[in-house]
Amino acid sequence: MSESKEKYRTHLSDEELDHFKKKLKEEKSKTEDEIENLKSSAESIQSDADDVQSGVDHHPGDVASDHQNKKTTLTLLEKQREKLKLIESAFERIESGTYGICTVTGKPIQKERLEVMPYAMHSVDAKS
């Protein structure tokens, strides 16, 4: 393996990679649960909005509030879906041997950062 390729290989031991795989699996499960909860919430808001629209006398503030709740829920849902993609990408990086390496700088991502956000793709330096 060439020297330039070697610096882009993970700095983590097999034991550490196993630890982060476990963290990623837990994070994936939580994220999938949150996605399902948000989907249910969005469906419930839509159902309530349909009921409101079919009624005759509804306060415009209630309709606006329902609209804002739906918009917020859909935004949260999209963020969770993006997070799920990052988690899947982290699993791919583990398999390719590049997990824990910043995709911008090519330098190791701090272990403390990976503990907090095991799907991190960038080091703190790259985020600045």
DSSP file (Angstrom, degrees, kcal/mol; ACC not computed):
  #  RESIDUE AA STRUCTURE BP1 BP2  ACC     N-H-->O    O-->H-N    N-H-->O    O-->H-N    TCO  KAPPA ALPHA  PHI   PSI    X-CA   Y-CA   Z-CA
    1    1 A M              0   0    0      0, 0.0     5,-0.0     0, 0.0     2,-0.0   0.000 360.0 360.0 360.0 136.1    0.0    0.0    0.0
    2    2 A S     >  -     0   0    0      1,-0.1     4,-2.0     4,-0.0     3,-0.1  -0.279 360.0-117.7 -70.9 157.3    1.4    3.4   -0.9
    3    3 A E  H  > S+     0   0    0      1,-0.2     4,-1.4     2,-0.2    -1,-0.1   0.881 113.9  54.2 -63.8 -39.0    2.3    5.9    1.8
    4    4 A S  H  4 S+     0   0    0      1,-0.2     4,-0.3     2,-0.2    -1,-0.2   0.861 110.3  47.3 -65.6 -34.0   -0.3    8.5    0.6
    5    5 A K  H >4 S+     0   0    0      1,-0.2     3,-1.5     2,-0.2    -1,-0.2   0.882 104.7  61.8 -70.4 -37.8   -3.0    5.8    0.8
    6    6 A E  H >< S+     0   0    0     -4,-2.0     3,-1.7     1,-0.3    -2,-0.2   0.846  94.9  59.5 -60.2 -37.1   -1.9    4.8    4.3
    7    7 A K  T 3< S+     0   0    0     -4,-1.4    -1,-0.3     1,-0.3    -2,-0.2   0.677 101.8  55.7 -69.6 -13.7   -2.6    8.2    5.9
    8    8 A Y  T <  S+     0   0    0     -3,-1.5    -1,-0.3    -4,-0.3     2,-0.2   0.351  86.7 102.0 -97.8   6.0   -6.2    7.9    4.9
    9    9 A R  S <  S-     0   0    0     -3,-1.7    89,-0.2    -4,-0.2    88,-0.1  -0.580  86.9 -85.3 -86.6 153.7   -6.7    4.6    6.7
   10   10 A T        -     0   0    0     87,-2.7    -1,-0.1    -2,-0.2    90,-0.1  -0.192  23.7-153.1 -60.1 147.0   -8.4    4.5   10.1
   11   11 A H        +     0   0    0     88,-0.3     2,-0.3    89,-0.1    -1,-0.1   0.347  65.1 104.9 -96.6   1.8   -6.4    5.1   13.2
   12   12 A L        -     0   0    0     87,-0.4    87,-0.1     1,-0.1     2,-0.0  -0.608  69.6-123.6 -92.2 144.7   -8.8    3.1   15.3
   13   13 A S     >  -     0   0    0     -2,-0.3     4,-2.7     1,-0.1     5,-0.2  -0.303  30.9-104.8 -75.8 166.5   -8.1   -0.4   16.6
   14   14 A D  H  > S+     0   0    0      1,-0.2     4,-2.4     2,-0.2     5,-0.2   0.888 123.9  53.0 -58.8 -39.2  -10.4   -3.4   15.8
   15   15 A E  H  > S+     0   0    0      2,-0.2     4,-2.1     1,-0.2    -1,-0.2   0.915 109.9  46.9 -63.0 -43.6  -11.7   -3.1   19.4
   16   16 A E  H  > S+     0   0    0      2,-0.2     4,-2.5     1,-0.2    -2,-0.2   0.902 110.8  52.3 -65.5 -40.6  -12.5    0.6   19.0
   17   17 A L  H  X S+     0   0    0     -4,-2.7     4,-2.5     1,-0.2    -2,-0.2   0.906 108.4  50.8 -62.5 -40.7  -14.2   -0.1   15.6
   18   18 A D  H  X S+     0   0    0     -4,-2.4     4,-2.1     2,-0.2    -1,-0.2   0.907 109.3  51.9 -60.8 -41.5  -16.4   -2.7   17.3
   19   19 A H  H  X S+     0   0    0     -4,-2.1     4,-2.1     1,-0.2    -2,-0.2   0.928 112.1  44.8 -59.8 -46.0  -17.3   -0.2   19.9
   20   20 A F  H  X S+     0   0    0     -4,-2.5     4,-2.7     2,-0.2    -2,-0.2   0.834 108.5  57.0 -72.1 -31.2  -18.3    2.4   17.3
   21   21 A K  H  X S+     0   0    0     -4,-2.5     4,-2.5     2,-0.2    -1,-0.2   0.929 108.4  48.2 -60.0 -43.8  -20.2   -0.2   15.3
   22   22 A K  H  X S+     0   0    0     -4,-2.1     4,-2.3     2,-0.2    -2,-0.2   0.929 111.8  48.7 -62.0 -45.9  -22.3   -0.9   18.4
   23   23 A K  H  X S+     0   0    0     -4,-2.1     4,-2.6     1,-0.2    -1,-0.2   0.903 111.8  49.9 -61.0 -41.1  -22.8    2.8   19.0
   24   24 A L  H  X S+     0   0    0     -4,-2.7     4,-2.8     2,-0.2    -1,-0.2   0.894 108.8  51.6 -65.9 -40.1  -23.9    3.2   15.3
   25   25 A K  H  X S+     0   0    0     -4,-2.5     4,-2.3     2,-0.2    -1,-0.2   0.918 112.2  46.6 -62.3 -42.7  -26.3    0.3   15.5
   26   26 A E  H  X S+     0   0    0     -4,-2.3     4,-2.4     2,-0.2    -2,-0.2   0.921 113.7  48.1 -63.6 -44.3  -27.9    1.9   18.6
   27   27 A E  H  X S+     0   0    0     -4,-2.6     4,-2.5     1,-0.2    -2,-0.2   0.885 110.7  51.7 -63.9 -39.3  -28.0    5.3   16.9
   28   28 A K  H  X S+     0   0    0     -4,-2.8     4,-2.7     2,-0.2    -1,-0.2   0.925 109.9  48.7 -63.6 -44.7  -29.6    3.7   13.8
   29   29 A S  H  X S+     0   0    0     -4,-2.3     4,-2.2     2,-0.2    -2,-0.2   0.928 113.0  47.0 -62.0 -46.1  -32.3    2.0   15.8
   30   30 A K  H  X S+     0   0    0     -4,-2.4     4,-2.5     1,-0.2    -1,-0.2   0.911 113.3  49.4 -60.9 -42.7  -33.1    5.2   17.7
   31   31 A T  H  X S+     0   0    0     -4,-2.5     4,-2.4     2,-0.2    -2,-0.2   0.909 109.9  49.8 -66.0 -42.9  -33.2    7.2   14.5
   32   32 A E  H  X S+     0   0    0     -4,-2.7     4,-2.1     2,-0.2    -1,-0.2   0.899 111.8  49.4 -62.7 -40.1  -35.5    4.6   12.7
   33   33 A D  H  X S+     0   0    0     -4,-2.2     4,-2.4    -5,-0.2    -2,-0.2   0.918 110.8  49.9 -62.6 -43.6  -37.8    4.7   15.7
   34   34 A E  H  X S+     0   0    0     -4,-2.5     4,-2.6     1,-0.2    -2,-0.2   0.887 108.2  53.3 -63.8 -39.2  -37.8    8.5   15.7
   35   35 A I  H  X S+     0   0    0     -4,-2.4     4,-2.5     2,-0.2    -1,-0.2   0.930 110.0  47.7 -60.9 -45.3  -38.6    8.5   11.9
   36   36 A E  H  X S+     0   0    0     -4,-2.1     4,-2.3     2,-0.2    -2,-0.2   0.908 112.2  49.6 -62.8 -42.1  -41.6    6.2   12.5
   37   37 A N  H  X S+     0   0    0     -4,-2.4     4,-2.4     2,-0.2    -2,-0.2   0.909 112.2  47.6 -63.0 -42.2  -42.8    8.5   15.4
   38   38 A L  H  X S+     0   0    0     -4,-2.6     4,-2.8     2,-0.2    -2,-0.2   0.884 109.8  52.7 -68.0 -37.9  -42.5   11.6   13.2
   39   39 A K  H  X S+     0   0    0     -4,-2.5     4,-2.5     2,-0.2    -2,-0.2   0.939 111.2  47.0 -60.7 -45.8  -44.3    9.9   10.3
   40   40 A S  H  X S+     0   0    0     -4,-2.3     4,-2.4     1,-0.2    -2,-0.2   0.908 112.4  50.1 -61.6 -42.1  -47.2    9.0   12.7
   41   41 A S  H  X S+     0   0    0     -4,-2.4     4,-2.7     2,-0.2    -1,-0.2   0.913 110.3  49.3 -63.1 -43.3  -47.2   12.5   14.0
   42   42 A A  H  X S+     0   0    0     -4,-2.8     4,-2.4     1,-0.2    -2,-0.2   0.905 111.9  49.0 -63.5 -41.2  -47.3   14.0   10.6
   43   43 A E  H  X S+     0   0    0     -4,-2.5     4,-2.5     2,-0.2    -1,-0.2   0.896 111.5  49.7 -64.7 -39.6  -50.2   11.7    9.6
   44   44 A S  H  X S+     0   0    0     -4,-2.4     4,-2.6     2,-0.2    -2,-0.2   0.911 110.6  49.2 -65.4 -42.9  -52.0   12.6   12.7
   45   45 A I  H  X S+     0   0    0     -4,-2.7     4,-2.5     2,-0.2    -2,-0.2   0.916 112.2  48.9 -62.5 -42.5  -51.6   16.4   12.1
   46   46 A Q  H  X S+     0   0    0     -4,-2.4     4,-2.5     2,-0.2    -2,-0.2   0.914 111.0  49.9 -63.5 -42.5  -52.8   15.9    8.5
   47   47 A S  H  X S+     0   0    0     -4,-2.5     4,-1.9     1,-0.2    -2,-0.2   0.916 112.2  47.4 -61.9 -43.4  -55.8   13.9    9.7
   48   48 A D  H  X S+     0   0    0     -4,-2.6     4,-2.4     1,-0.2    -2,-0.2   0.890 111.1  51.7 -64.4 -39.5  -56.6   16.7   12.2
   49   49 A A  H  X S+     0   0    0     -4,-2.5     4,-2.8     1,-0.2    -2,-0.2   0.894 107.2  52.6 -64.9 -39.7  -56.2   19.3    9.6
   50   50 A D  H  X S+     0   0    0     -4,-2.5     4,-1.6     2,-0.2    -1,-0.2   0.904 110.0  48.9 -61.7 -40.3  -58.5   17.5    7.3
   51   51 A D  H  X S+     0   0    0     -4,-1.9     4,-0.9     2,-0.2    -2,-0.2   0.903 111.5  49.8 -64.0 -41.3  -61.1   17.4   10.1
   52   52 A V  H >< S+     0   0    0     -4,-2.4     3,-0.7     1,-0.2    -2,-0.2   0.914 109.8  50.5 -64.1 -43.0  -60.6   21.2   10.7
   53   53 A Q  H 3< S+     0   0    0     -4,-2.8    -1,-0.2     1,-0.3    -2,-0.2   0.820 107.7  53.4 -66.7 -29.7  -61.0   21.9    7.0
   54   54 A S  H 3< S+     0   0    0     -4,-1.6    -1,-0.3    -5,-0.2    -2,-0.2   0.692  96.3  87.0 -78.9 -16.0  -64.2   20.0    6.9
   55   55 A G  S << S-     0   0    0     -4,-0.9     3,-0.2    -3,-0.7    -3,-0.0  -0.327  72.4-140.1 -78.3 166.1  -65.6   22.0    9.8
   56   56 A V  S    S+     0   0    0      1,-0.2     2,-0.7    -2,-0.1    -1,-0.1   0.886  85.1  41.0 -93.2 -45.9  -67.5   25.2    9.3
   57   57 A D        +     0   0    0      2,-0.0     2,-0.4     0, 0.0    -1,-0.2  -0.779  69.5 148.5-116.9  88.7  -66.3   27.5   12.2
   58   58 A H        -     0   0    0     -2,-0.7    -6,-0.0    -3,-0.2     5,-0.0  -0.961  47.3-115.3-124.3 139.4  -62.6   27.3   12.9
   59   59 A H    >>  -     0   0    0     -2,-0.4     4,-1.6     1,-0.1     3,-0.9  -0.491  19.5-132.8 -70.7 133.0  -60.3   30.0   14.1
   60   60 A P  H 3> S+     0   0    0      0, 0.0     4,-2.4     0, 0.0     5,-0.2   0.808 106.2  61.1 -57.1 -29.9  -57.6   31.0   11.6
   61   61 A G  H 3> S+     0   0    0      2,-0.2     4,-2.4     1,-0.2     5,-0.1   0.872 102.1  51.0 -64.9 -37.2  -55.0   30.8   14.4
   62   62 A D  H <> S+     0   0    0     -3,-0.9     4,-2.4     2,-0.2    -1,-0.2   0.911 110.5  48.5 -66.2 -41.8  -55.8   27.1   14.9
   63   63 A V  H  X S+     0   0    0     -4,-1.6     4,-2.2     2,-0.2    -2,-0.2   0.917 112.9  47.8 -64.2 -43.5  -55.3   26.4   11.2
   64   64 A A  H  X S+     0   0    0     -4,-2.4     4,-2.5     2,-0.2    -2,-0.2   0.891 110.8  51.8 -64.4 -40.3  -52.0   28.3   11.2
   65   65 A S  H  X S+     0   0    0     -4,-2.4     4,-2.6     2,-0.2    -2,-0.2   0.916 109.8  48.7 -63.0 -43.9  -50.8   26.5   14.3
   66   66 A D  H  X S+     0   0    0     -4,-2.4     4,-2.4     2,-0.2    -2,-0.2   0.908 111.2  50.7 -61.3 -41.8  -51.6   23.1   12.7
   67   67 A H  H  X S+     0   0    0     -4,-2.2     4,-2.4     1,-0.2    -2,-0.2   0.918 111.4  47.4 -62.5 -43.4  -49.8   24.2    9.5
   68   68 A Q  H  X S+     0   0    0     -4,-2.5     4,-2.6     2,-0.2    -2,-0.2   0.898 110.8  51.9 -66.1 -40.1  -46.7   25.2   11.6
   69   69 A N  H  X S+     0   0    0     -4,-2.6     4,-2.5     2,-0.2    -1,-0.2   0.911 111.2  47.4 -61.7 -42.2  -46.8   22.0   13.6
   70   70 A K  H  X S+     0   0    0     -4,-2.4     4,-2.7     2,-0.2    -2,-0.2   0.924 111.9  50.0 -65.3 -43.6  -46.9   20.0   10.3
   71   71 A K  H  X S+     0   0    0     -4,-2.4     4,-2.0     1,-0.2    -2,-0.2   0.916 112.5  47.3 -61.5 -43.8  -44.0   22.0    8.8
   72   72 A T  H  X S+     0   0    0     -4,-2.6     4,-2.5     2,-0.2    -1,-0.2   0.916 112.2  49.7 -63.1 -44.7  -41.9   21.5   12.0
   73   73 A T  H  X S+     0   0    0     -4,-2.5     4,-2.4     1,-0.2    -2,-0.2   0.910 110.9  48.9 -62.1 -43.5  -42.6   17.8   12.0
   74   74 A L  H  X S+     0   0    0     -4,-2.7     4,-2.2     2,-0.2    -1,-0.2   0.859 110.7  51.3 -66.4 -34.6  -41.7   17.4    8.4
   75   75 A T  H  X S+     0   0    0     -4,-2.0     4,-2.1    -5,-0.2    -2,-0.2   0.922 111.5  47.0 -65.6 -44.8  -38.5   19.3    8.9
   76   76 A L  H  X S+     0   0    0     -4,-2.5     4,-2.1     1,-0.2    -2,-0.2   0.888 110.5  53.5 -63.1 -39.1  -37.6   17.1   11.9
   77   77 A L  H  X S+     0   0    0     -4,-2.4     4,-2.1     1,-0.2    -2,-0.2   0.920 108.6  48.9 -61.6 -45.1  -38.4   14.0    9.8
   78   78 A E  H  X S+     0   0    0     -4,-2.2     4,-2.3     1,-0.2    -1,-0.2   0.898 109.5  52.3 -62.9 -40.7  -36.1   15.2    7.0
   79   79 A K  H  X S+     0   0    0     -4,-2.1     4,-2.2     1,-0.2    -1,-0.2   0.890 109.7  49.3 -62.9 -39.3  -33.3   15.8    9.5
   80   80 A Q  H  X S+     0   0    0     -4,-2.1     4,-2.3     2,-0.2    -1,-0.2   0.878 109.8  51.2 -68.0 -37.3  -33.7   12.3   10.9
   81   81 A R  H  X S+     0   0    0     -4,-2.1     4,-1.8     2,-0.2    -2,-0.2   0.895 110.2  49.4 -65.4 -39.3  -33.6   10.8    7.4
   82   82 A E  H  X S+     0   0    0     -4,-2.3     4,-1.9     2,-0.2    -2,-0.2   0.902 110.0  51.6 -64.3 -40.9  -30.4   12.7    6.7
   83   83 A K  H  X S+     0   0    0     -4,-2.2     4,-2.3     1,-0.2    -2,-0.2   0.902 106.5  53.8 -62.2 -41.4  -29.0   11.4   10.0
   84   84 A L  H  X S+     0   0    0     -4,-2.3     4,-2.4     1,-0.2    -1,-0.2   0.888 107.1  51.5 -61.2 -39.3  -29.9    7.9    8.9
   85   85 A K  H  X S+     0   0    0     -4,-1.8     4,-2.3     2,-0.2    -1,-0.2   0.896 109.0  50.7 -64.1 -39.4  -28.0    8.4    5.7
   86   86 A L  H  X S+     0   0    0     -4,-1.9     4,-2.0     2,-0.2    -2,-0.2   0.884 109.7  50.5 -64.9 -38.2  -24.9    9.6    7.6
   87   87 A I  H  X S+     0   0    0     -4,-2.3     4,-2.0     2,-0.2    -2,-0.2   0.928 110.6  48.6 -65.0 -45.3  -25.1    6.5    9.8
   88   88 A E  H  X S+     0   0    0     -4,-2.4     4,-1.8     1,-0.2    -2,-0.2   0.896 110.5  51.9 -61.2 -39.9  -25.3    4.2    6.8
   89   89 A S  H  X S+     0   0    0     -4,-2.3     4,-2.2     1,-0.2    -1,-0.2   0.872 105.7  55.0 -63.9 -37.5  -22.3    6.0    5.3
   90   90 A A  H  X S+     0   0    0     -4,-2.0     4,-2.1     1,-0.2    -1,-0.2   0.905 105.9  51.6 -63.7 -41.0  -20.4    5.5    8.6
   91   91 A F  H  X S+     0   0    0     -4,-2.0     4,-2.1     1,-0.2    -1,-0.2   0.903 109.4  50.7 -60.9 -40.1  -21.0    1.7    8.3
   92   92 A E  H  X S+     0   0    0     -4,-1.8     4,-2.0     1,-0.2    -2,-0.2   0.888 108.6  51.5 -64.2 -39.1  -19.6    1.9    4.7
   93   93 A R  H  X>S+     0   0    0     -4,-2.2     5,-2.1     2,-0.2     6,-1.3   0.851 107.0  53.5 -68.0 -33.7  -16.5    3.8    6.0
   94   94 A I  H ><5S+     0   0    0     -4,-2.1     3,-0.7     4,-0.2    -2,-0.2   0.946 110.8  47.0 -62.2 -46.3  -15.9    1.1    8.6
   95   95 A E  H 3<5S+     0   0    0     -4,-2.1    -2,-0.2     1,-0.2    -1,-0.2   0.853 113.9  46.9 -64.2 -35.4  -16.1   -1.6    5.9
   96   96 A S  H 3<5S-     0   0    0     -4,-2.0    -1,-0.2    -5,-0.1    -2,-0.2   0.559 113.7-116.4 -85.3  -7.4  -13.7    0.4    3.6
   97   97 A G  T <<5S+     0   0    0     -4,-0.9   -87,-2.7    -3,-0.7    -3,-0.2   0.631  90.4 102.4  85.1  13.6  -11.3    1.1    6.4
   98   98 A T    > < +     0   0    0     -5,-2.1     3,-1.6   -89,-0.2    -4,-0.2   0.285  40.9 131.9-113.0  10.1  -11.7    4.9    6.4
   99   99 A Y  T 3  S+     0   0    0     -6,-1.3   -87,-0.4     1,-0.2   -88,-0.3  -0.377  72.2  25.7 -63.2 138.7  -14.0    5.3    9.4
  100  100 A G  T 3  S+     0   0    0     20,-0.3     9,-3.7     1,-0.3     2,-0.5   0.521  94.7 116.1  85.4   6.2  -12.8    8.1   11.7
  101  101 A I  B <  S-A  108   0A   0     -3,-1.6    -1,-0.3     7,-0.3     2,-0.1  -0.933  72.3-115.3-109.4 129.1  -10.9    9.9    9.0
  102  102 A C     >  -     0   0    0      5,-3.2     4,-1.6    -2,-0.5    20,-0.2  -0.395  14.4-147.2 -62.8 129.4  -12.2   13.4    8.0
  103  103 A T  T  4 S+     0   0    0     18,-2.7    -1,-0.2     1,-0.2    19,-0.1   0.607  96.5  42.8 -74.9 -10.7  -13.5   13.4    4.5
  104  104 A V  T  4 S+     0   0    0     17,-0.3    -1,-0.2     3,-0.1    18,-0.1   0.861 128.5  20.9 -97.1 -51.5  -12.3   17.0    4.1
  105  105 A T  T  4 S-     0   0    0      2,-0.2    -2,-0.2    18,-0.0    17,-0.1   0.701  88.6-131.9 -95.0 -21.0   -8.8   17.1    5.6
  106  106 A G     <  +     0   0    0     -4,-1.6    -3,-0.1     1,-0.3     3,-0.1   0.544  67.7 123.5  78.0   6.7   -7.9   13.4    5.6
  107  107 A K  S    S-     0   0    0      1,-0.1    -5,-3.2    -6,-0.1    -1,-0.3  -0.616  72.8 -82.6 -98.1 159.4   -6.8   13.6    9.2
  108  108 A P  B     -A  101   0A   0      0, 0.0     2,-0.4     0, 0.0    -7,-0.3  -0.302  39.2-126.7 -60.8 139.9   -8.2   11.5   12.1
  109  109 A I        -     0   0    0     -9,-3.7    14,-0.1    14,-0.1     5,-0.1  -0.727  38.7 -98.5 -82.8 136.8  -11.5   12.6   13.7
  110  110 A Q     >  -     0   0    0     -2,-0.4     4,-1.9     1,-0.1     3,-0.4  -0.292  23.2-132.6 -58.9 136.6  -11.1   13.0   17.4
  111  111 A K  H  > S+     0   0    0      1,-0.2     4,-2.2     2,-0.2     5,-0.2   0.856 107.3  59.0 -59.9 -35.9  -12.3    9.9   19.4
  112  112 A E  H  > S+     0   0    0      1,-0.2     4,-1.5     2,-0.2    -1,-0.2   0.893 105.5  49.0 -61.0 -38.8  -14.2   12.2   21.7
  113  113 A R  H  > S+     0   0    0     -3,-0.4     4,-3.0     1,-0.2    -1,-0.2   0.910 110.2  50.4 -66.5 -42.1  -16.2   13.6   18.7
  114  114 A L  H  < S+     0   0    0     -4,-1.9    -2,-0.2     1,-0.2    -1,-0.2   0.826 105.5  57.5 -66.4 -31.0  -16.9   10.1   17.5
  115  115 A E  H  < S+     0   0    0     -4,-2.2    -1,-0.2    -5,-0.2    -2,-0.2   0.911 115.3  36.4 -63.0 -41.5  -18.2    9.2   21.0
  116  116 A V  H  < S+     0   0    0     -4,-1.5    -2,-0.2     1,-0.3    -1,-0.2   0.882 138.3  17.1 -78.3 -40.6  -20.7   12.0   20.8
  117  117 A M    ><  -     0   0    0     -4,-3.0     3,-2.3    -5,-0.2    -1,-0.3  -0.732  66.4-178.8-136.1  82.9  -21.5   11.6   17.1
  118  118 A P  T 3  S+     0   0    0      0, 0.0   -18,-0.1     0, 0.0    -4,-0.1   0.633  83.0  58.1 -63.7 -12.3  -20.3    8.3   15.8
  119  119 A Y  T 3  S+     0   0    0    -20,-0.1    -5,-0.1    -5,-0.0   -30,-0.1   0.253  76.1 138.5 -98.6  11.5  -21.5    9.1   12.3
  120  120 A A    <   -     0   0    0     -3,-2.3   -20,-0.3     1,-0.1   -11,-0.1  -0.308  30.7-176.6 -60.1 136.6  -19.3   12.2   12.1
  121  121 A M        +     0   0    0      1,-0.1   -18,-2.7   -22,-0.1     2,-0.4   0.550  64.4  54.7-106.5 -15.5  -17.6   12.7    8.7
  122  122 A H  S    S-     0   0    0    -20,-0.2    -1,-0.1   -19,-0.1     2,-0.1  -0.914  76.0-124.6-126.4 146.9  -15.6   15.7    9.5
  123  123 A S     >  -     0   0    0     -2,-0.4     4,-1.3   -14,-0.1   -14,-0.1  -0.326  37.6-104.6 -75.0 167.3  -13.1   16.7   12.2
  124  124 A V  H  > S+     0   0    0      1,-0.2     4,-0.8     2,-0.2     3,-0.3   0.888 122.6  57.4 -60.7 -38.7  -13.7   19.8   14.3
  125  125 A D  H >4 S+     0   0    0      1,-0.2     3,-0.7     2,-0.2    -1,-0.2   0.891 105.3  49.6 -60.1 -40.4  -11.0   21.6   12.3
  126  126 A A  H 34 S+     0   0    0      1,-0.2    -1,-0.2     2,-0.1    -2,-0.2   0.776 106.1  56.6 -71.9 -25.7  -12.9   20.9    9.0
  127  127 A K  H 3<        0   0    0     -4,-1.3    -1,-0.2    -3,-0.3    -2,-0.2   0.675 360.0 360.0 -78.8 -16.6  -16.1   22.2   10.5
  128  128 A S    <<        0   0    0     -4,-0.8    -1,-0.2    -3,-0.7    -2,-0.1   0.469 360.0 360.0 -74.5 360.0  -14.5   25.6   11.4
